Amino acid sequence: MYYLLCLALASLASAQLFQSVSVMAPGRRVHEMQLHAADKAFHTGLSGPFTSCPFSNILQCPMILGTLVLPTMTGMASLVPGGQTIYVQTDGQVRFSAARINLFPPGALENTFVDVPESYNGEQVVEFNDGEGHTGLAICFNDTSPTIGTLFAKTASFDMGLGNCTEIDGLTLKSAGNVAGAWQYE
């Protein structure tokens, strides 16, 4: 009995709390827009994430709870073995790896999101910092999808002239519990 109690407590201690992601940009049109995973990137203006599940019986697939990430913004809150890692391309686009394949393009950056000391309405806020003087984030819209914005980090190669870009103050991470958001994000 004691063994089972210890095992249960250990499981609770290791429970991961996942986070939903929204834009923090007070006074700008993108403020508090939810970010969703689609095409291995993060976008505003979508009704939900792009996901998939390999099981033919839908009851074996988790309920889609939205786009959820790890509290450190290093990975997606997916159930797929091997996980899905978040990285930043050299051009600044924030992306995540394909399921089970944590390969990145040459020059891609990992572990570049840091906590902002001030919270926003009591929520955790993160921003991009590559450790070499490049900081900040932006949401960029393009002519083909003017209502869908894409998340970019202000890397050394990032170009604000990519399209209609709006600088943002960070990403608000809101606790969404300890249930993964999807089997895998697409």
C-alpha positions in Angstrom: 0.0 0.0 0.0 2.8 2.4 0.9 4.5 1.7 -2.4 1.3 2.6 -4.3 0.9 5.8 -2.4 4.5 6.8 -3.1 4.0 5.9 -6.8 0.9 8.1 -7.0 2.6 11.0 -5.3 5.6 10.7 -7.7 3.2 10.8 -10.7 1.5 13.9 -9.4 4.8 15.6 -8.8 5.9 14.9 -12.4 2.6 16.1 -13.9 3.3 18.6 -16.6 1.1 21.7 -16.8 0.5 22.7 -20.4 -0.1 26.2 -21.6 -2.3 27.9 -24.3 -0.6 30.7 -26.2 -1.9 34.2 -27.0 -0.4 37.4 -28.2 0.5 40.2 -25.7 0.4 43.5 -27.5 -1.8 46.0 -25.6 -3.3 48.7 -27.9 -2.6 46.8 -31.1 -5.1 44.8 -33.2 -3.4 41.5 -32.5 -3.6 41.8 -28.7 -4.9 38.7 -27.0 -5.3 36.8 -30.3 -4.9 33.1 -29.7 -2.1 31.3 -31.5 -2.8 28.0 -33.2 -0.5 25.4 -34.7 -0.8 24.9 -38.4 1.7 23.9 -41.1 4.4 23.5 -38.5 4.1 27.2 -37.5 2.1 29.4 -35.2 -0.8 31.6 -36.6 -3.5 34.0 -35.4 -6.9 34.1 -37.1 -7.5 30.3 -37.1 -10.4 28.7 -35.4 -8.2 25.9 -34.0 -5.0 23.9 -34.6 -4.2 21.5 -37.4 -3.8 18.0 -35.8 -3.8 14.4 -36.6 -4.2 11.0 -34.8 -3.1 7.7 -36.3 -5.9 5.6 -34.7 -8.9 4.6 -36.8 -11.1 4.5 -33.7 -11.6 8.1 -32.8 -12.2 7.2 -29.1 -8.5 6.3 -28.9 -7.5 9.9 -29.9 -7.3 12.6 -27.4 -9.9 15.4 -27.4 -8.5 18.4 -29.2 -8.0 21.1 -26.5 -6.4 23.7 -28.7 -2.8 24.6 -29.3 -0.9 23.8 -26.1 2.8 24.1 -25.4 5.2 23.2 -22.6 5.6 26.0 -20.0 9.1 26.8 -21.3 7.8 27.1 -24.9 10.4 24.5 -25.9 7.9 21.9 -27.2 4.3 21.1 -28.1 2.0 19.5 -25.6 1.4 16.5 -27.9 1.2 12.8 -27.1 3.2 11.5 -30.0 6.2 9.5 -29.0 9.4 11.6 -29.3 7.4 14.8 -29.0 7.5 18.0 -31.2 10.2 20.6 -30.5 9.7 24.4 -31.0 12.5 26.1 -32.8 13.2 29.4 -34.6 14.4 29.5 -38.2 17.1 31.9 -39.2 14.5 34.1 -41.0 12.7 34.4 -37.6 9.6 32.2 -38.2 8.7 30.3 -35.1 8.1 26.6 -36.0 7.8 23.2 -34.5 9.2 19.9 -35.6 7.4 17.1 -37.3 6.2 14.3 -35.0 9.0 11.9 -34.0 11.5 13.8 -36.1 13.3 16.5 -34.2 15.4 17.7 -37.1 15.8 21.4 -37.8 17.0 23.5 -40.7 20.7 24.7 -40.6 21.1 27.6 -38.2 17.8 27.1 -36.4 17.6 28.2 -32.8 16.2 26.2 -29.8 15.5 27.2 -26.2 15.2 30.9 -27.1 12.1 31.9 -25.1 12.6 33.5 -21.8 10.3 34.7 -19.1 9.5 38.4 -18.9 9.8 39.5 -15.3 6.5 41.3 -15.3 3.4 39.1 -15.8 0.3 40.2 -17.7 -2.9 39.9 -15.6 -1.1 37.4 -13.5 -0.2 35.2 -16.5 3.3 34.0 -17.5 4.8 36.0 -20.4 7.7 34.9 -22.6 9.6 36.6 -25.3 12.4 35.7 -27.8 16.0 36.2 -26.8 18.8 34.5 -28.8 21.5 35.5 -26.2 23.3 37.5 -28.8 21.4 40.8 -28.6 18.4 39.9 -30.8 15.1 40.0 -28.9 11.4 40.5 -29.6 8.6 39.0 -31.5 6.2 40.1 -34.3 3.0 38.9 -36.0 3.2 39.2 -39.8 0.3 39.1 -42.2 0.6 38.6 -46.0 -1.4 39.5 -49.0 -2.7 36.0 -49.7 -4.1 35.5 -46.2 -4.6 39.0 -44.7 -6.6 37.8 -41.7 -4.1 35.1 -40.7 -0.9 36.3 -39.0 2.3 34.2 -38.5 4.6 34.4 -35.5 8.1 35.6 -36.1 11.1 36.1 -33.7 13.3 39.1 -34.4 16.4 37.2 -35.3 19.5 38.7 -37.0 18.0 37.8 -40.4 14.4 38.8 -39.6 13.0 41.5 -42.0 10.0 43.6 -40.7 9.4 44.4 -44.3 8.2 40.7 -44.9 4.7 42.0 -45.0 2.4 43.8 -42.7 4.2 43.1 -39.4 3.2 44.2 -35.9 5.7 44.1 -33.1 4.3 42.4 -30.0 5.4 42.6 -26.4 5.5 38.8 -25.8 3.4 35.7 -25.6 1.0 35.1 -22.8 1.0 31.5 -21.6 -2.2 30.5 -19.7 -2.4 27.3 -17.7 -4.5 24.7 -19.5 -4.1 21.7 -17.1 -2.1 18.6 -17.5 -3.8 16.9 -20.5 -2.0 17.2 -23.8 -3.7 19.2 -26.5 -3.5 16.6 -29.3 -1.9 13.4 -30.5 0.2 15.5 -32.8 0.2 19.0 -34.4 0.5 19.4 -38.1 
